[in-house]
Amino acid sequence: MSKYKLAPRKGIVITVLNDDHGKICDPGRLEAKTGKEQEVAEFIKSALPLAEQEAGTEKWYALQIGPSTFGIFDTFENEDGRKTHLGGEIAKALMAKAPELLAADPVLEMVDLLAVK
């Protein structure tokens, strides 16, 4: 599997109105292999302590979108925080486990937040 499949979206506004929750984010989507759904859920939940140690990661969420579809949504104050995160321990652990747990490469979308409440 490749490191990441990047899926930039056209039409996303690159302006931010609220600095309190991070300016940029990386929504990621993970598709579990059949029978590996619980392991993927446990794996991404177990990454929380690593995210808490990342000074540049403002917010970090692990989510389940469907029966076998999971996501990670994180926000960063700046591009340096995002780059540090993408080269950090969570990404390394995910890529090490991806062939065993995931049906496809993780998909990351690089977006800038427009507004946050």
Secondary structure as a PSIPRED ss2 file (coil, helix, strand):
# PSIPRED VFORMAT (PSIPRED V4.0)

   1 M C   1.000  0.000  0.000
   2 S C   1.000  0.000  0.000
   3 K C   1.000  0.000  0.000
   4 Y C   1.000  0.000  0.000
   5 K E   0.000  0.000  1.000
   6 L E   0.000  0.000  1.000
   7 A C   1.000  0.000  0.000
   8 P C   1.000  0.000  0.000
   9 R C   1.000  0.000  0.000
  10 K C   1.000  0.000  0.000
  11 G C   1.000  0.000  0.000
  12 I C   1.000  0.000  0.000
  13 V C   1.000  0.000  0.000
  14 I C   1.000  0.000  0.000
  15 T C   1.000  0.000  0.000
  16 V C   1.000  0.000  0.000
  17 L C   1.000  0.000  0.000
  18 N C   1.000  0.000  0.000
  19 D C   1.000  0.000  0.000
  20 D C   1.000  0.000  0.000
  21 H C   1.000  0.000  0.000
  22 G C   1.000  0.000  0.000
  23 K C   1.000  0.000  0.000
  24 I E   0.000  0.000  1.000
  25 C E   0.000  0.000  1.000
  26 D C   1.000  0.000  0.000
  27 P C   1.000  0.000  0.000
  28 G E   0.000  0.000  1.000
  29 R E   0.000  0.000  1.000
  30 L E   0.000  0.000  1.000
  31 E E   0.000  0.000  1.000
  32 A E   0.000  0.000  1.000
  33 K C   1.000  0.000  0.000
  34 T C   1.000  0.000  0.000
  35 G C   1.000  0.000  0.000
  36 K C   1.000  0.000  0.000
  37 E H   0.000  1.000  0.000
  38 Q H   0.000  1.000  0.000
  39 E H   0.000  1.000  0.000
  40 V H   0.000  1.000  0.000
  41 A H   0.000  1.000  0.000
  42 E H   0.000  1.000  0.000
  43 F H   0.000  1.000  0.000
  44 I H   0.000  1.000  0.000
  45 K H   0.000  1.000  0.000
  46 S H   0.000  1.000  0.000
  47 A C   1.000  0.000  0.000
  48 L H   0.000  1.000  0.000
  49 P H   0.000  1.000  0.000
  50 L H   0.000  1.000  0.000
  51 A H   0.000  1.000  0.000
  52 E H   0.000  1.000  0.000
  53 Q C   1.000  0.000  0.000
  54 E C   1.000  0.000  0.000
  55 A C   1.000  0.000  0.000
  56 G C   1.000  0.000  0.000
  57 T E   0.000  0.000  1.000
  58 E E   0.000  0.000  1.000
  59 K E   0.000  0.000  1.000
  60 W E   0.000  0.000  1.000
  61 Y E   0.000  0.000  1.000
  62 A E   0.000  0.000  1.000
  63 L E   0.000  0.000  1.000
  64 Q E   0.000  0.000  1.000
  65 I C   1.000  0.000  0.000
  66 G C   1.000  0.000  0.000
  67 P C   1.000  0.000  0.000
  68 S C   1.000  0.000  0.000
  69 T E   0.000  0.000  1.000
  70 F E   0.000  0.000  1.000
  71 G E   0.000  0.000  1.000
  72 I E   0.000  0.000  1.000
  73 F E   0.000  0.000  1.000
  74 D E   0.000  0.000  1.000
  75 T E   0.000  0.000  1.000
  76 F E   0.000  0.000  1.000
  77 E C   1.000  0.000  0.000
  78 N C   1.000  0.000  0.000
  79 E H   0.000  1.000  0.000
  80 D H   0.000  1.000  0.000
  81 G H   0.000  1.000  0.000
  82 R H   0.000  1.000  0.000
  83 K H   0.000  1.000  0.000
  84 T H   0.000  1.000  0.000
  85 H H   0.000  1.000  0.000
  86 L H   0.000  1.000  0.000
  87 G C   1.000  0.000  0.000
  88 G C   1.000  0.000  0.000
  89 E H   0.000  1.000  0.000
  90 I H   0.000  1.000  0.000
  91 A H   0.000  1.000  0.000
  92 K H   0.000  1.000  0.000
  93 A H   0.000  1.000  0.000
  94 L H   0.000  1.000  0.000
  95 M H   0.000  1.000  0.000
  96 A H   0.000  1.000  0.000
  97 K H   0.000  1.000  0.000
  98 A H   0.000  1.000  0.000
  99 P H   0.000  1.000  0.000
 100 E H   0.000  1.000  0.000
 101 L H   0.000  1.000  0.000
 102 L E   0.000  0.000  1.000
 103 A C   1.000  0.000  0.000
 104 A C   1.000  0.000  0.000
 105 D C   1.000  0.000  0.000
 106 P C   1.000  0.000  0.000
 107 V E   0.000  0.000  1.000
 108 L E   0.000  0.000  1.000
 109 E C   1.000  0.000  0.000
 110 M C   1.000  0.000  0.000
 111 V E   0.000  0.000  1.000
 112 D E   0.000  0.000  1.000
 113 L C   1.000  0.000  0.000
 114 L C   1.000  0.000  0.000
 115 A C   1.000  0.000  0.000
 116 V C   1.000  0.000  0.000
 117 K C   1.000  0.000  0.000
